[in-house]
Amino acid sequence: MADADIEQLLTFQEYFRSEKIGSAAKHIVESIINLLNKNYQVPETQKSAADLLSNIQKRLIHLCQKAKSSIETVDGENESQDIVDLRQAIKALENHGNNYLHTGQEFTSSPNNAYKKEAAIVSARELLKALIKLLMCGNICDLSKVIQKAQMTDDALGVLADSRNVQQISDRYSTFTLHVDELTETTKRLIKDLKSGTDKEDMRAIMSATIRGNQVALYSAISTYIEHPESKNARVLRDTVYTDITDGLKGIIGILDEEEWAYNSIGFSHLGYISDLMANMENLQNSAYMKKSMYRQNRDRQAFEEKVEEIVRDCGQIADLSLTRKDRKSNIVTECNGLRQTMQCLLQEYENRETGRDHMEDIDDCFVKIMMNLKDLKRQLRRAVIDHVSDVLIDKHAPLLRLTNAASEGNQRETQKSALEFETYDQNLRNVAELACQLSTDVEGIKSVRYLAQQLEKTSNEVLFAAHILAEFPDCKKSKENMFLFKNNWIRNCDLLTSAIDNLMDVNDFLAVTEKHLESDCVELLLGYRKPNYGAFKSSSNKIKGRCHRIEEVVNEYLESLSPSSNSDAIKDAISILRNETLPNFDEMINNYNEEDNSLDENDLISSYETIFKDIKDIRTAVLKSRNFDEVDSDNEYDEDAMTTTGHESKSQISDGENLSRAIKKMPLDERKKIEGQMAVFSIVRKNFVEEICKWDENGNDIIIIAKQMCKIMTDMTAFTRNGGPYKKTSDIILAAQEISSLGKRLRELAQMISDESVESFTKKDLTGYISSIDMLCTQLLITSRVKANVEQTGGDFKVINLDSVISLIQNGKNLLDVVVSTVKSARPNC
């Protein structure tokens, strides 16, 4: 068989949307190719020709039987064109299968007979055409079954919506439910077999939330409308739920028919996109550091400046939001201005280098500052978002409860007022959700938050209609049940959305921000007590309790990600004390205070909220101890109490002890930033190194093998400064540096051999220069590997001694990587 024919056969399954259908004929195709063309690359087989023929026969029989069984229950008089086509395809496959088995048998008996081989090839082509036709018909039938179920469900839905009395609702709802159940089971089976991940996600979301999730709501809405057909709100509520389910059924059909459907309102897969702000930050972080010879002023300066301005513009939009605090806005503006300034410094250094002035170390320093600027800016933005989240979610169910109470009393004026308040709150909640998505790169988490916010918007509209119905008919049992149903739906969706938002936030950021908010709330509480202003006092106390409950929610969510340990037990104990002891005492004290009785002692009040602060700090300390140093990005997370340990580790001076990271944790913020910046530069250089080295095949190439080994060891050495990697002691680092030196010597010897055998050229001169640098850098690495970072404590201040040795270790690792990759690039053309 011709190669083109075989390629077409091996890739035919790509045309099918079903994994099962696409793979069903795979073994038949491979057996035919093995039989007719042993030289083509298909999975190897030790089977004889007779075995291959027997295998083809068995699989053809099995496939035909399976296809027949799928249409056995179809009524012959009412069968669709798809079924007719499938029957014809089965018959054609049986005929062509028998013909191929006959010609194949003759070919295997005389494999050198050109005529018989050609006859077998022709019959094989016809067989495979028939096979593809069968699979295509089967594919269409499988999809058609689901589409047919969806259409039947839609018909039952229309009949249910036209119900005129309670008996009709009951009967028709039962029929509709049966259709939904059948559609659910058929869809589940199809989803398992679909190739497309987006189709799977969208169909699951539509079935679970849009169709099944609205079943009971539809029954309640129709029942309420029949009870009060004169109510416009009842009619609109029924139509709203009905339209939502109808859109879901159309979505199922649209996905399977590959037609347009309302994915913007009911889809899931399209919501997982990262914001322009985060994409631009990531892009700037990855592109700002480049090879000194790659920078071009007329091309790169404008591109970098535009990228920075886009970042500043998006940050400004967050800073200008009404819920952004003044100090947070000021910090964001300061970091944006700093980013502009450091970018100009970096561009100037590139241009200095371009004209032959200055050194690469200055470019490294500028890039370090940009990385630190971006890191600090991200932190301020994250905390601005948490400011919003913390304020909006203090008492998330309160607006709904006020709306429900007003409607239950039949007070339409108050219901209208509470509806506006609820609508505003719901919008704020969804805005906060989108804001959290803008500062995250967790695609799956973003998808969930946006989808749940989309569902909450629909539920909130239904709640408003239900509330107005109840306000019109406050004594009606059906109106009350209807309100109760939609209220609980909103609470469930709100709680799910809150949990999804919490998963996008960093727990340390949340605790740090909430602690600051509690300080402000306690000041307001004390001012309300002293004036006295009972309303302000009560409002502040509610805020304090609400924030404490939110801390419990967020930390419990974090606990689910931890394995059982002493750290997780400490977190649980700290939460338990706050929940079961401190908050009840605080609540009792607040409840005993009223406008008539001002007997509450101020010292008792202060002592009460100081106890809350102590519990919050205990929770935060326990959470910090459960996390690695690298996981925490903050300017003030690592206070002394959180990181204090026992034994020799608590001494005021840490010399070249067993773990350098303990010293780094004690460093002031500015000095820690220097190390983090150097690590950022090293990471970029390492990324470039890997991209370059991976271009070359290491099989039989000692230079590439050695280069990769050196990169691995240097990465582990620098990870040691962050309490990561396999090295735990300074002695490990010294041994690793000695191994690097040994590998460097071997690399230099191989490169020198290549240089000696090469003709004179600029490449040879470059290679000679790089060879001479390897020894020097390996020696420097040996010296800096004796890392000692001492922390001396004077009073409450910490002073770091010999910080330069830590930075030098990282810088030397980076410089050595640069020289190694340059050596490899220069040696390759001379090999």
ZIVEN-V121934 format. One record per helix or strand. SS is the DSSP state (helix for helix, strand for strand). FROM is the first residue (numbers start at 0). LEN is the number of residues. Records with the same first field share a line. If there is no record, write none. Layout:
SS->FROM-LEN ; FROM-LEN
This chain:
helix->2-8 ; 11-4 ; 18-6 ; 25-11 ; 48-21 ; 80-29 ; 113-48 ; 165-28 ; 196-31 ; 231-26 ; 262-4 ; 268-3 ; 275-12 ; 296-23 ; 325-29 ; 359-33 ; 397-11 ; 411-27 ; 442-30 ; 476-28 ; 506-25 ; 533-26 ; 565-26 ; 601-24 ; 628-3 ; 639-4 ; 646-4 ; 659-7 ; 668-25 ; 701-19 ; 729-28 ; 761-23 ; 802-26
strand->17-1 ; 193-1 ; 653-1 ; 789-5 ; 796-5
